[in-house]
Amino acid sequence: MGACASAPVYEGPHKQVVVIGGGFGAIATAKALVAGKSQIGVTLVSPLDYLDISWGTPRGLVEPNTAARQVVPYSKIFPSGKIAHKQNKAAKVTATHVVTDSGEELPYDQLVIATGSVYGPDSEAAILKPETGVGANRVEEIKALGSKIATSKGVLIIGAGLSGIEMAGEIAFTYPNVPVKLVCSDEAIGVKFPKSVAEGVTKELAKLPNLQVIYSTKASKADSEKYGCDLCFLTTGLKPVTGFLKDGVLSDAVDDFGYVGTTPELTVRDHPNIFAIGDCAYPGIFLNAPRGTMSGYQTVEACKATLVPNVIRALAGKPLKGVNAGKAGGVMTVHKKAGFGYMDKFVIPAFIVRSMKCPDAFREKTWKDFTGAKPPTA
Ligand SMILES: Cc1cc2nc3c(=O)[nH]c(=O)nc-3n(C[C@H](O)[C@H](O)[C@H](O)COP(=O)(O)OP(=O)(O)OC[C@H]3O[C@@H](n4cnc5c(N)ncnc54)[C@H](O)[C@@H]3O)c2cc1C
């Protein structure tokens, strides 16, 4: 993964870019900004010291000895000295500075916000979006929950979106003696997927005798006992992490749902030197479209193709270019031996997903994309 081949190069006096966040949007941005002989100073404000490969977590939880494969230390992504990493959270954004929760003030010429989203703290789904700062501890946290899943008397998964389906499928497939209940608020799985993908996922889930899909139902963690479960993953209601913006220069930029609205060029509306991307942002190009935020993959692509070139154009005082919406869709593993995917109307043949993503949940591919190296074997 590097800067886009046609990306403009910044050749002016030293400028400082602050990137807030520690996931795919922030890391793809910081990495591309310091690529090659870039003279741009980059400060990364992230409470983590690693990139967590979120699409590896369901697999890491059922194969805890592979958990280290989803944790990519920043030290492997950034050659030493290329970025200044402040291992903190941003607490406030002013017109000229980011203030961290330790009170440090970080000046910026351009600012990028990529603080992502989280599940509620009350269920085990919180682990899908890490808070744990140190990579080694993140591995232990996944192993610990993995052990609980292995010996659980029942796992309740509320929400049959992508994360819910992957969690239910991986657990039921790996642990045939653990009953898994997947609560789906719709009458069918995957009402937003192409028909053949929805049918394929439904069929694969039905092959797992210990998995029960409970349709047309809404549930809460309090229902765990009723369903005979001692573990609950509430995989609904992802919330953008933008609370820290409410008391600062971007207080008006956050909508009622907590998203930062952006222009097609990915700047925050009315703030030409501040960009936002990923799960915390609502790109203006989708305002009249039946889809909302970008996927992780789209986020990385948009960082390379649009956001970073636009940051450089902005530093050079040149006009910015609009983002390409990219294709809607994704590639999902139901479990190690079954998966489905689509891009807009194109359905990816299941055998391709099975051979590409299912064996390792794209952890090796992601490691290679970000570091050029392979992940640890176990
Ligand atoms: C189980 C699962 C499977 C998925 N599978 C896929 C898939 O197959 N394909 C795909 O494209 N997408 C997938 N996704 C979605 C994808 O992971 C997200 O779209 C992507 O992680 C979003 O990246 P982000 O950088 O916007 O945010 P995040 O990954 O949420 O990262 C945000 C970061 O910001 C940090 N942060 C928060 N607050 C602050 C603050 N105040 N200051 C500094 N830092 C802060 C957080 O610590 C975090 O590291 C999956 C997600 C999950 C949970």
The ligand as a Tripos MOL2 file, in Angstrom:
@<TRIPOS>MOLECULE
LIG
   53    58     1     0     0
SMALL
NO_CHARGES

@<TRIPOS>ATOM
      1 C1        -16.1550   -7.7530   12.6360 C.3       1 LIG1
      2 C2        -15.9700   -6.7480   11.5470 C.ar      1 LIG1
      3 C3        -15.7510   -7.1760   10.2400 C.ar      1 LIG1
      4 C4        -15.5590   -6.2380    9.2210 C.ar      1 LIG1
      5 N1        -15.3150   -6.6990    7.9600 N.ar      1 LIG1
      6 C5        -15.0600   -5.8170    6.9670 C.ar      1 LIG1
      7 C6        -14.7140   -6.2710    5.6660 C.ar      1 LIG1
      8 O1        -14.6520   -7.4580    5.4210 O.2       1 LIG1
      9 N2        -14.4510   -5.3340    4.7200 N.ar      1 LIG1
     10 C7        -14.5070   -3.9980    4.9720 C.ar      1 LIG1
     11 O2        -14.2400   -3.1940    4.0720 O.2       1 LIG1
     12 N3        -14.8510   -3.5270    6.1890 N.ar      1 LIG1
     13 C8        -15.1220   -4.4130    7.1930 C.ar      1 LIG1
     14 N4        -15.4480   -3.9650    8.4420 N.ar      1 LIG1
     15 C9        -15.5980   -2.5230    8.6530 C.3       1 LIG1
     16 C10       -14.2540   -1.8730    8.8650 C.3       1 LIG1
     17 O3        -13.5620   -2.5230    9.8820 O.3       1 LIG1
     18 C11       -14.4610   -0.4140    9.2030 C.3       1 LIG1
     19 O4        -15.1710    0.2100    8.1740 O.3       1 LIG1
     20 C12       -13.1290    0.2740    9.3800 C.3       1 LIG1
     21 O5        -12.4450   -0.2820   10.4770 O.3       1 LIG1
     22 C13       -13.3160    1.7620    9.6140 C.3       1 LIG1
     23 O6        -12.0650    2.3530    9.7430 O.3       1 LIG1
     24 P1        -11.9270    3.7400   10.5000 P.3       1 LIG1
     25 O7        -10.4940    4.1270   10.3950 O.co2     1 LIG1
     26 O8        -12.9390    4.6820   10.0180 O.co2     1 LIG1
     27 O9        -12.3270    3.4650   12.0060 O.3       1 LIG1
     28 P2        -11.9160    2.4350   13.1050 P.3       1 LIG1
     29 O10       -11.3630    1.1880   12.5210 O.co2     1 LIG1
     30 O11       -13.1050    2.3420   13.9870 O.co2     1 LIG1
     31 O12       -10.7220    3.1420   13.8550 O.3       1 LIG1
     32 C14       -10.9040    4.3290   14.5750 C.3       1 LIG1
     33 C15        -9.7220    4.5420   15.4560 C.3       1 LIG1
     34 O13        -9.7900    5.8430   16.0430 O.3       1 LIG1
     35 C16        -9.3540    5.7620   17.3950 C.3       1 LIG1
     36 N5         -9.9620    6.8540   18.1670 N.ar      1 LIG1
     37 C17       -11.2080    6.9380   18.6370 C.ar      1 LIG1
     38 N6        -11.3880    8.1090   19.3020 N.ar      1 LIG1
     39 C18       -10.2260    8.7770   19.2170 C.ar      1 LIG1
     40 C19        -9.7820   10.0500   19.6840 C.ar      1 LIG1
     41 N7        -10.5800   10.8860   20.3560 N.pl3     1 LIG1
     42 N8         -8.5030   10.3990   19.4370 N.ar      1 LIG1
     43 C20        -7.6710    9.5820   18.7350 C.ar      1 LIG1
     44 N9         -8.0530    8.3760   18.2650 N.ar      1 LIG1
     45 C21        -9.3100    7.9810   18.4950 C.ar      1 LIG1
     46 C22        -9.7850    4.3880   17.8650 C.3       1 LIG1
     47 O14        -8.9430    3.9590   18.9130 O.3       1 LIG1
     48 C23        -9.6090    3.5510   16.5970 C.3       1 LIG1
     49 O15        -8.3200    2.9900   16.5500 O.3       1 LIG1
     50 C24       -15.6230   -4.8570    9.4980 C.ar      1 LIG1
     51 C25       -15.8290   -4.4250   10.8230 C.ar      1 LIG1
     52 C26       -15.9910   -5.3580   11.8300 C.ar      1 LIG1
     53 C27       -16.2000   -4.8870   13.2440 C.3       1 LIG1
@<TRIPOS>BOND
     1     1     2 1
     2     2     3 ar
     3     2    52 ar
     4     3     4 ar
     5     4     5 ar
     6     4    50 ar
     7     5     6 ar
     8     6     7 ar
     9     6    13 1
    10     7     8 2
    11     7     9 ar
    12     9    10 ar
    13    10    11 2
    14    10    12 ar
    15    12    13 ar
    16    13    14 ar
    17    14    15 1
    18    14    50 ar
    19    15    16 1
    20    16    17 1
    21    16    18 1
    22    18    19 1
    23    18    20 1
    24    20    21 1
    25    20    22 1
    26    22    23 1
    27    23    24 1
    28    24    25 2
    29    24    26 1
    30    24    27 1
    31    27    28 1
    32    28    29 2
    33    28    30 1
    34    28    31 1
    35    31    32 1
    36    32    33 1
    37    33    34 1
    38    33    48 1
    39    34    35 1
    40    35    36 1
    41    35    46 1
    42    36    37 ar
    43    36    45 ar
    44    37    38 ar
    45    38    39 ar
    46    39    40 ar
    47    39    45 ar
    48    40    41 1
    49    40    42 ar
    50    42    43 ar
    51    43    44 ar
    52    44    45 ar
    53    46    47 1
    54    46    48 1
    55    48    49 1
    56    50    51 ar
    57    51    52 ar
    58    52    53 1
@<TRIPOS>SUBSTRUCTURE
     1 LIG1         1 GROUP 0 **** ****
